[in-house]
Structure formats: C-alpha cells, structure tokens
C-alpha cells in the first residue's frame, strides 16, 4: 500500500513539471518558426513571410557609423524585400529566452564577403501567435581571407 501511495504522490508532483516542459518545447518551437519566417523571407524574397512574422507597427533600431540612433519603420523594411529576389544570406538562431508571453531572440545573419549582422528581437504572444514587435541590430565586417 505504501508503494502505491508513493507512486501516486510522485505522479502528482511530476505531472505539472512534465506539462511545463512540454509547453516550453511548444513555445520554443513557435518562437523559432516565427524567426525562421523572417530569416527565410529575407533570404528568399518572400515579403509575405515577413508580414506573418512581424507586428504591423514594428520598428527597427540601429546605430550608424556616426554613433547616431536610427529608426526604420517595419513597413519600409518589408517593402525593400522584393518578391522572388533571393539574397545570399545565411541566418541562424543563437538563443531564445522567454517567459509567459514575452521573448527575446538573438540571431546571426551572415552575408558572405560583406557583413555579419547580430539581430535582437523582442516578440510578444497575443491572439494565439508570436509576433516580432521590435528588432535591434548591429553588424561587423565579414572577415577578409588571408589569401
């Protein structure tokens, strides 16, 4: 009888933990899918993917070489992605951190022989899906070969 009670008590304590892990995996997957819409959309000239990933009112923030803060509207950013125009960009997600309905994602976008961008995204989950509401980025020169 003691074994049965211990087993039941163990299951009661472990079930919420299992559900939390399952939910975390699902949220991480949804966040990753949203960021991949951005990565694929910009690389393959698919502005509709960007429209799915970004909140309509999002903005991009970056610092110029002259140390000035610049803000670009998301609408303008998306309009610069031309349908079907592929760009040599290689993107990857570096990290994801989320709590409840807010997430921060760090991604790297390599444009060979030009620049390596580091993107920081703020995402919020509302109406059942994750949307990028803010993007900040910086960049560094692509390393020159020693040939």
ROVO-705062 format. One line per field, with one value per atom (N, C-alpha, C): x, y, z; residue number from 1; atom name; residue in three letters. Coordinates in nm, 4 decimals. Layout:
N
east X	... $
north Y	... $
up Z	... $
num NUM	... $
atomo CA	... $
residuo ALA	... $
END
This chain:
147
east 0.0819	0.0000	0.0869	0.1977	0.2871	0.3459	0.3803	0.4381	0.3367	0.2121	0.1074	0.0894	0.0861	0.0689	0.1892	0.3118	0.4312	0.4309	0.3871	0.3794	0.2792	0.1627	0.0609	0.1066	0.1680	0.2179	0.3267	0.4163	0.5212	0.4620	0.3612	0.2973	0.2304	0.1695	0.1042	0.2044	0.3225	0.4237	0.4947	0.5125	0.5860	0.5002	0.3708	0.2837	0.2895	0.2797	0.2908	0.4269	0.5335	0.6664	0.6722	0.6181	0.6151	0.5360	0.4215	0.3396	0.4146	0.4876	0.5640	0.6723	0.7413	0.8447	0.7824	0.6700	0.6014	0.5608	0.5030	0.4626	0.5834	0.6940	0.8152	0.8659	0.8661	0.9113	0.8220	0.6936	0.5991	0.6191	0.6371	0.6586	0.7899	0.8953	1.0250	1.0127	0.9383	0.9192	0.8434	0.7392	0.6616	0.7452	0.8262	0.9139	1.0149	1.0746	1.1711	1.1068	0.9856	0.9153	0.8929	0.8615	0.8419	0.9722	1.0817	1.2115	1.2532	1.2224	1.2568	1.1749	1.0535	0.9783	1.0578	1.1154	1.1991	1.3232	1.3961	1.5213	1.4945	1.3971	1.3651	1.3063	1.2213	1.1571	1.2566	1.3567	1.4557	1.5526	1.5878	1.6835	1.6224	1.4938	1.4307	1.3349	1.3341	1.2460	1.0999	1.0599	0.9214	0.8638	0.8216	0.7695	0.6476	0.5696	0.4530	0.4955	0.6105	0.6608	0.6967	0.7540	0.7872	0.6616	0.5594	0.4333	0.3721	0.3940	0.3446	0.4270	0.5569	0.6467	0.6368	0.6191	0.6256	0.4877	0.4788	0.3608	0.3574	0.2404	0.2331	0.2997	0.3089	0.3654	0.5096	0.5791	0.7138	0.8106	0.9205	1.0277	1.1611	1.2598	1.3961	1.4821	1.5742	1.6614	1.8061	1.8904	2.0321	2.1106	2.2403	2.3288	2.4168	2.4251	2.5041	2.6536	2.7346	2.8794	2.9153	2.8259	2.8479	2.7943	2.7556	2.7073	2.5727	2.4868	2.3534	2.2496	2.1503	2.0425	1.9487	1.9209	1.8302	1.7131	1.5977	1.4770	1.4215	1.3932	1.3330	1.1991	1.0992	0.9676	0.9703	0.8955	0.8840	0.8230	0.7282	0.6634	0.7669	0.8544	0.9604	1.0560	1.0921	1.1838	1.1267	1.0019	0.9385	0.9274	0.9003	0.8856	1.0171	1.1301	1.2596	1.2880	1.2092	1.2251	1.1394	1.2051	1.1356	1.0974	0.9738	0.9189	1.0089	1.0539	1.1326	1.2794	1.3235	1.4628	1.5447	1.6185	1.6989	1.8242	1.8620	1.9793	2.0686	2.1983	2.2930	2.3090	2.2195	2.2190	2.2071	2.2821	2.2755	2.2393	2.1221	2.0760	2.0676	2.0872	2.0718	2.0299	1.9541	1.9123	2.0226	2.0654	2.1698	2.1097	2.0067	1.9461	1.8023	1.7259	1.5870	1.5665	1.5062	1.4690	1.3255	1.2391	1.1009	1.0433	0.9453	0.8682	0.7252	0.6357	0.4940	0.4706	0.4390	0.4047	0.5054	0.6270	0.7326	0.8590	0.9291	1.0510	1.1552	1.2808	1.3955	1.4702	1.5028	1.5762	1.6982	1.8110	1.9333	1.9588	1.9822	2.0095	2.1313	2.1942	2.3075	2.2760	2.3022	2.2801	2.4142	2.4643	2.5918	2.5640	2.6225	2.6206	2.7667	2.8006	2.9412	3.0070	3.1313	3.2151	3.1647	3.0743	3.0285	3.0195	2.9120	2.8896	2.8306	2.8470	2.7810	2.6944	2.5643	2.4693	2.4324	2.4172	2.3604	2.2280	2.1199	1.9847	1.9310	1.8658	1.7974	1.6494	1.5668	1.4227	1.3487	1.2471	1.1514	1.0228	0.9732	0.8484	0.7468	0.6212	0.5106	0.4111	0.3500	0.2480	0.1122	0.0326	-0.1031	-0.1909	-0.3173	-0.4133	-0.3630	-0.2915	-0.2512	-0.1230	-0.0520	0.0727	0.1784	0.3038	0.4170	0.4410	0.4656	0.4960	0.6187	0.7025	0.8160	0.7618	0.7842	0.7357	0.8495	0.9730	1.0881	1.2101	1.2927	1.4198	1.5281	1.6371	1.7573	1.8700	1.9639	2.0739	2.2031	2.3104	2.4427	2.5121	2.6285	2.6995	2.8497	2.9214	3.0667	3.1059	3.2230	3.2709	3.2933	3.2656	3.2956	3.4478	3.5020	3.6489	3.7069	3.8124	3.8830	3.9714	3.9754	4.0620	4.2074	4.2944	4.4374	4.5069	4.4336	4.4903	4.5887 $
north -0.1194	0.0000	0.1267	0.1232	0.2380	0.2668	0.1608	0.1786	0.2447	0.2042	0.2615	0.4102	0.4438	0.5829	0.6664	0.6139	0.6857	0.7064	0.6076	0.6178	0.7245	0.7254	0.8257	0.9672	0.9816	1.1129	1.1603	1.0713	1.1059	1.1514	1.0818	1.1186	1.2550	1.2831	1.4120	1.5273	1.5068	1.6119	1.6245	1.5166	1.5196	1.5616	1.5423	1.5763	1.7251	1.8190	1.9602	1.9935	1.9319	1.9546	1.9080	1.7926	1.7398	1.8329	1.8813	1.9723	2.1010	2.1517	2.2747	2.2541	2.1406	2.1109	2.0985	2.0320	2.0174	2.1541	2.2392	2.3730	2.4553	2.4447	2.5186	2.4784	2.3482	2.2991	2.3545	2.3533	2.4031	2.5527	2.6302	2.7741	2.8018	2.7298	2.7477	2.7186	2.6161	2.5806	2.6921	2.7447	2.8523	2.9794	3.0117	3.1285	3.1079	2.9897	2.9578	2.9686	2.9195	2.9269	3.0723	3.1582	3.2999	3.3622	3.3333	3.3884	3.3314	3.2046	3.1446	3.2067	3.2531	3.3272	3.4510	3.5195	3.6360	3.5955	3.4953	3.4539	3.4074	3.3190	3.2681	3.3775	3.4600	3.5654	3.6641	3.7033	3.7986	3.7326	3.6080	3.5391	3.5028	3.4712	3.4191	3.5169	3.6409	3.7395	3.7062	3.6843	3.6484	3.7459	3.8632	3.9624	3.9143	3.8223	3.7712	3.6967	3.6301	3.5637	3.6677	3.7789	3.8855	3.9436	3.9609	4.0144	3.9212	3.7900	3.6944	3.7011	3.7291	3.7280	3.8557	3.9702	4.0989	4.1549	4.2216	4.3015	4.4163	4.4576	4.5628	4.6951	4.7249	4.8523	4.8423	4.7322	4.7165	4.8167	4.8428	4.9282	4.8577	4.9026	4.8544	4.9671	4.9323	5.0313	4.9896	5.0859	5.0581	5.1872	5.1720	5.2854	5.2978	5.4172	5.4417	5.4472	5.4497	5.4623	5.5952	5.6944	5.8244	5.8283	5.7130	5.6991	5.7671	5.7598	5.8176	5.7052	5.7156	5.6166	5.6410	5.5358	5.5438	5.4493	5.4921	5.4100	5.3972	5.2743	5.2496	5.1806	5.2227	5.1603	5.0182	4.9316	4.7948	4.7891	4.8770	4.8807	4.9086	5.0043	5.0366	4.9199	4.8570	4.7429	4.6313	4.5961	4.4885	4.5275	4.6547	4.6976	4.6857	4.6825	4.6660	4.5210	4.4267	4.2853	4.2630	4.2371	4.2220	4.0759	4.0556	3.9215	3.8438	3.7256	3.6352	3.6715	3.7814	3.8240	3.7622	3.6575	3.5878	3.6679	3.6621	3.7325	3.6299	3.6409	3.5474	3.5807	3.5274	3.5485	3.4127	3.3935	3.2692	3.3071	3.2656	3.3031	3.1848	3.2133	3.1097	3.1745	3.0995	3.1441	3.1072	3.2027	3.1781	3.1461	3.2222	3.1955	3.2454	3.1812	3.2193	3.2194	3.3254	3.3336	3.3843	3.3119	3.3591	3.3325	3.4128	3.3979	3.4341	3.3391	3.3609	3.4049	3.5329	3.5784	3.6779	3.6806	3.7690	3.6889	3.7233	3.6509	3.7451	3.7071	3.7743	3.6690	3.7021	3.6092	3.6811	3.6114	3.6602	3.5734	3.6379	3.5652	3.6265	3.5457	3.5937	3.5757	3.6801	3.6773	3.7067	3.6098	3.6252	3.6549	3.7629	3.7938	3.7819	3.6657	3.6391	3.7530	3.7766	3.8796	4.0222	4.0405	4.1762	4.2002	4.1490	4.1767	4.0565	4.0606	3.9660	4.0510	4.0283	4.1031	4.0216	4.0895	4.0295	4.1008	4.0234	4.0765	4.0383	4.1335	4.1097	4.1400	4.0412	4.0543	4.0494	4.1329	4.1234	4.0719	3.9612	3.9028	3.9013	3.9162	3.9023	3.8034	3.7243	3.6306	3.6891	3.7076	3.7571	3.6974	3.6851	3.6255	3.4913	3.4175	3.2810	3.2635	3.3736	3.3543	3.4564	3.4194	3.5049	3.6007	3.7267	3.8297	3.9087	3.9434	4.0297	4.1726	4.2372	4.3739	4.4754	4.4253	4.5151	4.4379	4.5063	4.4482	4.5538	4.5167	4.5989	4.5155	4.5830	4.5052	4.5849	4.5106	4.5663	4.4790	4.5213	4.4417	4.4618	4.3686	4.3785	4.3330	4.3732	4.3357	4.1853	4.1289	3.9884	3.9741	3.8723	3.8585	3.8432	3.9163	3.9072	3.7827	3.7149	3.5963	3.6393	3.5515	3.5804	3.5313	3.5200	3.4674	3.5633 $
up 0.0000	0.0000	0.0000	0.0781	0.0832	-0.0552	-0.1278	-0.2618	-0.3547	-0.3440	-0.4279	-0.3971	-0.2703	-0.2295	-0.2750	-0.2570	-0.3010	-0.4519	-0.5243	-0.6701	-0.7105	-0.6494	-0.6813	-0.6466	-0.5308	-0.4899	-0.5873	-0.6264	-0.7224	-0.8545	-0.9006	-1.0274	-1.0174	-0.9048	-0.8857	-0.8908	-0.8345	-0.8344	-0.9686	-1.0402	-1.1664	-1.2852	-1.2789	-1.3915	-1.4262	-1.3291	-1.3661	-1.4283	-1.3782	-1.4328	-1.5775	-1.6073	-1.7433	-1.8345	-1.7877	-1.8683	-1.8965	-1.7975	-1.8162	-1.9210	-1.9165	-2.0152	-2.1534	-2.1639	-2.2927	-2.3470	-2.2609	-2.3046	-2.3464	-2.2719	-2.3059	-2.4435	-2.4708	-2.6010	-2.7117	-2.6908	-2.7899	-2.8131	-2.7064	-2.7201	-2.7923	-2.7572	-2.8234	-2.9726	-3.0054	-3.1455	-3.2190	-3.1579	-3.2209	-3.2379	-3.1378	-3.1466	-3.2597	-3.2641	-3.3705	-3.5083	-3.5220	-3.6505	-3.6928	-3.5968	-3.6280	-3.6780	-3.6090	-3.6511	-3.7867	-3.8114	-3.9410	-4.0543	-4.0261	-4.1281	-4.1700	-4.0727	-4.1013	-4.1808	-4.1325	-4.1975	-4.3401	-4.3583	-4.4928	-4.5817	-4.5256	-4.6042	-4.6606	-4.5794	-4.6290	-4.7262	-4.7037	-4.7915	-4.9262	-4.9272	-5.0498	-5.1170	-5.0728	-5.1349	-5.1169	-4.9910	-4.9600	-4.8562	-4.9009	-4.8063	-4.7279	-4.7833	-4.7097	-4.5835	-4.5873	-4.4665	-4.3607	-4.4043	-4.3094	-4.2472	-4.3269	-4.2753	-4.1714	-4.1861	-4.0860	-3.9576	-3.9709	-3.8553	-3.7725	-3.8377	-3.7704	-3.7375	-3.6249	-3.5932	-3.6940	-3.7395	-3.8423	-3.8025	-3.6736	-3.6288	-3.5778	-3.6091	-3.5554	-3.6188	-3.5483	-3.5982	-3.5794	-3.6541	-3.6423	-3.5879	-3.4999	-3.4383	-3.4599	-3.4967	-3.5147	-3.4942	-3.4735	-3.4531	-3.5764	-3.6297	-3.7504	-3.7177	-3.8208	-3.8040	-3.7364	-3.7461	-3.6832	-3.5398	-3.4870	-3.3491	-3.3265	-3.4258	-3.4175	-3.4186	-3.3331	-3.3304	-3.4479	-3.5221	-3.6360	-3.6138	-3.6587	-3.6501	-3.7912	-3.8303	-3.9613	-3.9383	-4.0107	-3.9940	-4.0505	-3.9874	-4.0362	-4.1746	-4.1990	-4.3298	-4.4396	-4.4136	-4.5112	-4.5273	-4.4159	-4.4202	-4.5079	-4.4844	-4.5620	-4.7090	-4.7371	-4.8764	-4.9546	-4.8834	-4.9508	-4.9900	-4.9401	-4.9779	-5.1020	-5.2117	-5.3401	-5.3638	-5.4008	-5.4256	-5.5218	-5.4766	-5.5604	-5.5737	-5.5152	-5.5256	-5.4125	-5.4467	-5.3457	-5.3129	-5.1851	-5.1362	-5.0681	-5.0898	-5.0293	-4.8812	-4.7998	-4.6549	-4.5866	-4.4822	-4.4058	-4.2627	-4.2180	-4.0855	-3.9919	-3.8633	-3.7609	-3.6298	-3.5534	-3.4206	-3.3228	-3.2442	-3.1448	-3.0087	-2.9684	-2.8370	-2.8331	-2.7452	-2.7201	-2.5694	-2.5212	-2.3806	-2.3760	-2.3046	-2.2961	-2.1584	-2.1263	-2.0034	-2.0382	-2.0169	-2.0409	-2.1852	-2.2089	-2.3440	-2.4025	-2.3464	-2.3959	-2.4218	-2.5304	-2.5661	-2.6239	-2.6044	-2.6656	-2.7459	-2.8706	-2.9563	-3.0114	-3.0114	-3.0741	-3.1961	-3.3100	-3.4341	-3.5019	-3.5855	-3.6634	-3.8108	-3.8871	-4.0313	-4.0980	-4.1723	-4.2418	-4.3883	-4.4357	-4.5784	-4.6221	-4.6825	-4.7152	-4.7928	-4.7559	-4.8188	-4.7971	-4.6985	-4.6691	-4.5184	-4.4542	-4.3126	-4.2404	-4.1086	-4.0191	-3.9264	-3.9342	-3.8530	-3.7295	-3.6177	-3.4976	-3.4734	-3.4771	-3.4601	-3.3228	-3.2588	-3.1327	-3.1547	-3.1280	-3.1499	-3.0176	-3.0047	-2.8950	-2.9561	-2.9042	-2.9521	-2.8394	-2.8765	-2.7826	-2.8413	-2.7544	-2.7983	-2.7633	-2.8654	-2.8454	-2.9540	-2.9249	-3.0173	-3.0715	-2.9853	-3.0178	-3.0969	-3.1304	-3.2044	-3.1625	-3.1871	-3.1565	-3.2722	-3.2399	-3.3401	-3.2956	-3.3917	-3.3637	-3.3551	-3.2409	-3.2231	-3.2257	-3.2213	-3.2172	-3.2678	-3.3451	-3.3894	-3.3738	-3.3064	-3.2999	-3.3575	-3.4203	-3.4771	-3.4775	-3.4913	-3.5101	-3.6130	-3.6578	-3.7574	-3.7437	-3.8028	-3.8127	-3.9529	-3.9937	-4.1269	-4.1342	-4.2499	-4.2754	-4.2784	-4.2124	-4.2097	-4.3508	-4.3747	-4.5024	-4.5020	-4.6160	-4.6227	-4.6320	-4.5891	-4.5888	-4.7148	-4.8230	-4.9473	-5.0084 $
num 1	1	1	2	2	2	3	3	3	4	4	4	5	5	5	6	6	6	7	7	7	8	8	8	9	9	9	10	10	10	11	11	11	12	12	12	13	13	13	14	14	14	15	15	15	16	16	16	17	17	17	18	18	18	19	19	19	20	20	20	21	21	21	22	22	22	23	23	23	24	24	24	25	25	25	26	26	26	27	27	27	28	28	28	29	29	29	30	30	30	31	31	31	32	32	32	33	33	33	34	34	34	35	35	35	36	36	36	37	37	37	38	38	38	39	39	39	40	40	40	41	41	41	42	42	42	43	43	43	44	44	44	45	45	45	46	46	46	47	47	47	48	48	48	49	49	49	50	50	50	51	51	51	52	52	52	53	53	53	54	54	54	55	55	55	56	56	56	57	57	57	58	58	58	59	59	59	60	60	60	61	61	61	62	62	62	63	63	63	64	64	64	65	65	65	66	66	66	67	67	67	68	68	68	69	69	69	70	70	70	71	71	71	72	72	72	73	73	73	74	74	74	75	75	75	76	76	76	77	77	77	78	78	78	79	79	79	80	80	80	81	81	81	82	82	82	83	83	83	84	84	84	85	85	85	86	86	86	87	87	87	88	88	88	89	89	89	90	90	90	91	91	91	92	92	92	93	93	93	94	94	94	95	95	95	96	96	96	97	97	97	98	98	98	99	99	99	100	100	100	101	101	101	102	102	102	103	103	103	104	104	104	105	105	105	106	106	106	107	107	107	108	108	108	109	109	109	110	110	110	111	111	111	112	112	112	113	113	113	114	114	114	115	115	115	116	116	116	117	117	117	118	118	118	119	119	119	120	120	120	121	121	121	122	122	122	123	123	123	124	124	124	125	125	125	126	126	126	127	127	127	128	128	128	129	129	129	130	130	130	131	131	131	132	132	132	133	133	133	134	134	134	135	135	135	136	136	136	137	137	137	138	138	138	139	139	139	140	140	140	141	141	141	142	142	142	143	143	143	144	144	144	145	145	145	146	146	146	147	147	147 $
atomo N	CA	C	N	CA	C	N	CA	C	N	CA	C	N	CA	C	N	CA	C	N	CA	C	N	CA	C	N	CA	C	N	CA	C	N	CA	C	N	CA	C	N	CA	C	N	CA	C	N	CA	C	N	CA	C	N	CA	C	N	CA	C	N	CA	C	N	CA	C	N	CA	C	N	CA	C	N	CA	C	N	CA	C	N	CA	C	N	CA	C	N	CA	C	N	CA	C	N	CA	C	N	CA	C	N	CA	C	N	CA	C	N	CA	C	N	CA	C	N	CA	C	N	CA	C	N	CA	C	N	CA	C	N	CA	C	N	CA	C	N	CA	C	N	CA	C	N	CA	C	N	CA	C	N	CA	C	N	CA	C	N	CA	C	N	CA	C	N	CA	C	N	CA	C	N	CA	C	N	CA	C	N	CA	C	N	CA	C	N	CA	C	N	CA	C	N	CA	C	N	CA	C	N	CA	C	N	CA	C	N	CA	C	N	CA	C	N	CA	C	N	CA	C	N	CA	C	N	CA	C	N	CA	C	N	CA	C	N	CA	C	N	CA	C	N	CA	C	N	CA	C	N	CA	C	N	CA	C	N	CA	C	N	CA	C	N	CA	C	N	CA	C	N	CA	C	N	CA	C	N	CA	C	N	CA	C	N	CA	C	N	CA	C	N	CA	C	N	CA	C	N	CA	C	N	CA	C	N	CA	C	N	CA	C	N	CA	C	N	CA	C	N	CA	C	N	CA	C	N	CA	C	N	CA	C	N	CA	C	N	CA	C	N	CA	C	N	CA	C	N	CA	C	N	CA	C	N	CA	C	N	CA	C	N	CA	C	N	CA	C	N	CA	C	N	CA	C	N	CA	C	N	CA	C	N	CA	C	N	CA	C	N	CA	C	N	CA	C	N	CA	C	N	CA	C	N	CA	C	N	CA	C	N	CA	C	N	CA	C	N	CA	C	N	CA	C	N	CA	C	N	CA	C	N	CA	C	N	CA	C	N	CA	C	N	CA	C	N	CA	C	N	CA	C	N	CA	C	N	CA	C	N	CA	C	N	CA	C	N	CA	C	N	CA	C	N	CA	C	N	CA	C	N	CA	C	N	CA	C	N	CA	C	N	CA	C	N	CA	C	N	CA	C	N	CA	C	N	CA	C	N	CA	C $
residuo UNK	UNK	UNK	UNK	UNK	UNK	UNK	UNK	UNK	UNK	UNK	UNK	UNK	UNK	UNK	UNK	UNK	UNK	UNK	UNK	UNK	UNK	UNK	UNK	UNK	UNK	UNK	UNK	UNK	UNK	UNK	UNK	UNK	UNK	UNK	UNK	UNK	UNK	UNK	UNK	UNK	UNK	UNK	UNK	UNK	UNK	UNK	UNK	UNK	UNK	UNK	UNK	UNK	UNK	UNK	UNK	UNK	UNK	UNK	UNK	UNK	UNK	UNK	UNK	UNK	UNK	UNK	UNK	UNK	UNK	UNK	UNK	UNK	UNK	UNK	UNK	UNK	UNK	UNK	UNK	UNK	UNK	UNK	UNK	UNK	UNK	UNK	UNK	UNK	UNK	UNK	UNK	UNK	UNK	UNK	UNK	UNK	UNK	UNK	UNK	UNK	UNK	UNK	UNK	UNK	UNK	UNK	UNK	UNK	UNK	UNK	UNK	UNK	UNK	UNK	UNK	UNK	UNK	UNK	UNK	UNK	UNK	UNK	UNK	UNK	UNK	UNK	UNK	UNK	UNK	UNK	UNK	UNK	UNK	UNK	UNK	UNK	UNK	UNK	UNK	UNK	UNK	UNK	UNK	UNK	UNK	UNK	UNK	UNK	UNK	UNK	UNK	UNK	UNK	UNK	UNK	UNK	UNK	UNK	UNK	UNK	UNK	UNK	UNK	UNK	UNK	UNK	UNK	UNK	UNK	UNK	UNK	UNK	UNK	UNK	UNK	UNK	UNK	UNK	UNK	UNK	UNK	UNK	UNK	UNK	UNK	UNK	UNK	UNK	UNK	UNK	UNK	UNK	UNK	UNK	UNK	UNK	UNK	UNK	UNK	UNK	UNK	UNK	UNK	UNK	UNK	UNK	UNK	UNK	UNK	UNK	UNK	UNK	UNK	UNK	UNK	UNK	UNK	UNK	UNK	UNK	UNK	UNK	UNK	UNK	UNK	UNK	UNK	UNK	UNK	UNK	UNK	UNK	UNK	UNK	UNK	UNK	UNK	UNK	UNK	UNK	UNK	UNK	UNK	UNK	UNK	UNK	UNK	UNK	UNK	UNK	UNK	UNK	UNK	UNK	UNK	UNK	UNK	UNK	UNK	UNK	UNK	UNK	UNK	UNK	UNK	UNK	UNK	UNK	UNK	UNK	UNK	UNK	UNK	UNK	UNK	UNK	UNK	UNK	UNK	UNK	UNK	UNK	UNK	UNK	UNK	UNK	UNK	UNK	UNK	UNK	UNK	UNK	UNK	UNK	UNK	UNK	UNK	UNK	UNK	UNK	UNK	UNK	UNK	UNK	UNK	UNK	UNK	UNK	UNK	UNK	UNK	UNK	UNK	UNK	UNK	UNK	UNK	UNK	UNK	UNK	UNK	UNK	UNK	UNK	UNK	UNK	UNK	UNK	UNK	UNK	UNK	UNK	UNK	UNK	UNK	UNK	UNK	UNK	UNK	UNK	UNK	UNK	UNK	UNK	UNK	UNK	UNK	UNK	UNK	UNK	UNK	UNK	UNK	UNK	UNK	UNK	UNK	UNK	UNK	UNK	UNK	UNK	UNK	UNK	UNK	UNK	UNK	UNK	UNK	UNK	UNK	UNK	UNK	UNK	UNK	UNK	UNK	UNK	UNK	UNK	UNK	UNK	UNK	UNK	UNK	UNK	UNK	UNK	UNK	UNK	UNK	UNK	UNK	UNK	UNK	UNK	UNK	UNK	UNK	UNK	UNK	UNK	UNK	UNK	UNK	UNK	UNK	UNK	UNK	UNK	UNK	UNK	UNK	UNK	UNK	UNK	UNK	UNK	UNK	UNK	UNK	UNK	UNK	UNK	UNK	UNK	UNK	UNK	UNK	UNK	UNK	UNK	UNK	UNK	UNK	UNK	UNK	UNK	UNK	UNK $
END
